[in-house]
Amino acid sequence: MKKPIHIVCVLFCLAAVAAGCGKQAGSEHFTAKIVEISGDSILAEPDPEETVRNSSDLFLFSMGELAEIGAEQGDKVILFYTGEIRETYPAQIDVTDWRLVENT
């Protein structure tokens, strides 16, 4: 009689593990325009349709160990970040990767 309970518990645990593994750090992302580059710091404005604009209209992040992609002021980029937004102004994020958006 205890087998069905054990099976349900095992299935529940597997589902919880699978749900937790589905979202990796740095998988949050949004498209933004680079407003300013000052040394290692970059100020970016999210595209108007991005939901991250509910948090702030400007985001500051450090290039830190990011790959050099040749980004310049005015370029559109996709920013991948940890998901944490520090509530300062401008808001601060930890970017894990970034890519230039091709001009169309």
N, C-alpha and C positions, 0 to 999 in steps of 0.2 A: 503493500500500500504506500510506502514512502517513496517509491520510484517516481511517480508523477510529480511530487513536490520537488524532488531533487532535479528532475529534468527542467521544471519551470524555473528553478533558481539558477541553474546553469545557463539556460537560454536568456534569462534576464541579465545576468552578469556579462554574457557575450554581447548582448545588445548595448549595454552601457559602455563597454570597452570600445565597441565599434563606433558609437556616437562620439566618444571623446577623441578618437583617432581621426575622425573625418575632417577636423579643422586643425591645420598645422599653423604654427607661429609664422607670422608674416604673410598669411594668405588673404588678409583684408587688403583691399586696394581701391584706389580711385584715380581718376584722371584730373590733372591740374595743369595750370600754366605757371611757369616760373616767373615770379615777379622781380626777384632780386637774388643775386649771388654775391655774398660778402665773405671772402675767405673760404672757410669750411662750412658756413651756414647758408642755407637756401630757404627763401621765403616763397611759398607757392599758394596760388588761389585755385580752389577746386572748381571744376566746371559747374555751371548753374544747376544742372540736373542731378548732380551727385548728392546723395543723402547725407554725406559727411558734412555738408554745408550747414546742417542743423546744429552742429557743434561749433563751427567757426567759419568765417569767410577767408581766413588766412591761416596757413600752417607753416611752422618753422621746423626744420630738421637739419641734422648735421650729415655731411657727406661721409664722415668717419671712414669706415672701411668699404664704402660702396665703390663699385667699379666706375671708372671714368667713362662716361658715355658721350662726352662732347656737348653736353647740354649748355644752353645759353639763355639769357634773359629773353622771355617771350616764347620759348619752346614749350610744347605740350608734352607732358610725361605721364606715365602710369606709375604711381607710387604704391609699393607693397609695404605694409607696416604691420607692427605687432598687434594692432587692434586697440591698444591703449592710447587715449587722447588726454594729454595733460591740459587742464582747464586754465590756461594762461591766455594772454593775448599778445601776439598771436598764439593760437593753440600749438602745442609741441607734440610731435610724434617721433617714434623710433622707426625709421625706414630701413627695411631689410634688403630691398632691391628696388631698382627703378629702370624704366625703359623709355626711350624716346618714342613718341607717337608719330607715325609716318604722316606727312602732309598729303592730303588728298585733294 
